[in-house]
Amino acid sequence: MSLVQRFAQVFGAVYLLVGLTGFVPPLLLGTLPAEVLGPFEGLQLGLFAVNWFHSVAHLLIGAAGLAVYRSYAASKTYALVLGIAYLGLFLLGVFTGSVATLGGLLPLNAPDDVLHILTALVAFTAYFTALLPEPERRAANLRV
């Protein structure tokens, strides 16, 4: 399994778990500004601003990673799309300066911003360093 496939598998599992825990009220500590659309809003693990929409997005990102990790090409696309999306979320969070981003639909705070830029960097690293697995490289060389 290539690095980019492992990335899709691991990040898929992690984001699926994060999405699920976003619906567990005891893990949602603190309160967010009234502009954030609930339910299931709060600070996940007392740190990351989330609501139902944010948690559903995490579930979808996780499910996508787990759905594509067996394919090298799909995993590479997943890493690129994730890198672009999380870079965009980082910029959105930094430039809006409000926790209630997008009219309260997507809560973003400083810990979210840090996590988003780190995720983007790891995703871009997985994408740009991706090498075709050895058996597939040999098969491609035989076809040439």
TAHUNOR-V6093 format. One record per backbone hydrogen bond with DSSP energy under -1.0 kcal/mol. NH is the residue of the N-H (numbers start at 0). CO is the residue of the C=O. If there is no record, write none. Layout:
{{NH;CO} {NH;CO}}
This chain:
{{5;1} {6;2} {7;3} {8;4} {9;5} {10;6} {11;7} {12;8} {13;9} {14;10} {15;11} {16;12} {17;13} {18;14} {19;15} {20;16} {21;17} {22;19} {23;20} {26;23} {27;24} {28;42} {35;32} {36;103} {41;49} {42;28} {43;47} {44;26} {45;42} {46;43} {47;43} {49;41} {51;38} {54;50} {55;51} {56;52} {57;53} {58;54} {59;55} {60;56} {61;57} {62;58} {63;59} {64;60} {65;61} {66;62} {67;63} {68;64} {70;67} {74;70} {75;71} {76;72} {77;73} {78;74} {79;75} {80;76} {81;77} {82;78} {83;79} {84;80} {85;81} {86;82} {87;83} {88;84} {89;85} {90;86} {91;87} {92;88} {93;89} {94;90} {95;91} {96;92} {100;98} {104;101} {105;100} {107;98} {112;108} {113;109} {114;110} {115;111} {116;112} {117;113} {118;114} {119;115} {120;116} {121;117} {122;118} {123;119} {124;120} {125;121} {126;122} {127;123} {128;124} {136;132} {137;133} {138;134} {139;135} {140;136} {141;137} {142;138}}
